[in-house]
Amino acid sequence: MAELSRRGLLTGKWRGNATAFRPPWSGDEQHFLTECLRCDACLPVCETRILRRGRGGYPEIDFSKGECTFCSACADACPQRLFQHREAAPWEHTLSISDACLARAGVECRSCQDACEMQAIAFFPSAQGISLPQLNRSACNACGGCIAGCPVSALTMRHADAN
């Protein structure tokens, strides 16, 4: 539920409580929020500098800054050792391509495909003459590498349980 207070209005919390994207292997959100010391030990060790101090001082990922390489430096730096084993999936996120995509508007663009190391985004010919992006969800590791390179911010990361 949104924080309906003067502080909530001024900080933007009135917009709702969208769950932040936590570092990989951080597990259950409630457990993470309870156990995290907010010590910032994970922030400076992030090799792509996508971790930042978020709402409430908890670490969160900003995919607009780049991709997660799953190096596990953030997990190794945590004094609480609250990250899961690396054999588990790093998180349950999924990528979404919106209608704002330039290719869907008839403009040739393949920046997301070029940025995707996993080759999870491919372009296929369409009746409109411009090739359209298609995401192979089984190949996508949800690193976010394609998000920062999109010139129109048509790519977003979503929590797998979000509708």
C-alpha positions, 0 to 999 in steps of 0.5 A: 500500500502506498504511503499516504502522508506528507513525506510519502507525497514529497518522496514519491512513495504515493505512487505505490510500493513497486518492489525494487530489483535487489542484487542477484541471489538476494532471495525473498524480499521480506527476508532481505529487508529484515536481515540487510544491515544497509551497510553499503558493502555491496555497492562499491564492489559491483563491477558494472556499478549498477547497484545503488542505495535505494528506498530505505537505504537498501541496495537495489539495481538500476538497469538503466546504468548497465547489466548485471554480470552475475560476478557475485562480488556483491554477495561475497562482500555482504557481512550478513551472508544473506545471499543464496547459493550461486547454484540457484537462479540469481532472480526471477525477473523477466524482460518486456519489450513495449510498443514504444520499440522503434522497430514496432514503429517502423524504424530500423533499430537493433540496439537490443539485439546488439547488446544481448550477449546471450542472443536472446533477442532476435529480429524476424521479418514482418509484413510491414517490411521492418524486422521485429524483435522477439525475445527467447525467454529461455535464453534470456538470463535477465541481466539487463544488458539490453535495457541501457542501450535502447534509445527509447526505453522500450525495454523494462525488467519486471518481477516474474510475479508481476502481472 
